[in-house]
Amino acid sequence: MLSGNDAFLFAGVVIAVLGLVFAMFSEKGTYRKIGFIGNGLIILVTIIIPFIVTTFFWNTP
């Protein structure tokens, strides 16, 4: 990612989204909670926080 190649970041986000989908359809238990928390944190850090920062705090040219 530091070299400007975002393919690894994109692949990680796609895998995290698939993990959330699989966690939704899994049986109730510990692994479901771990899937939601872990994949949710990845989505939060890679998509939601950068979106909020660039939209509300970093909007000056």
C-alpha angles and dihedrals in degrees: 000000000000091000092057097259108127096178092103092050092049092048091050092051092048091050091048091052090050088049091054091050091050090047090054092057098040125100119271113270147088097307091054091054092047090050093051095046097044098043091040091055091051091051090045094052098041103038117010102044095045090048092052093045095048093043102045110017108028101045100119118103 
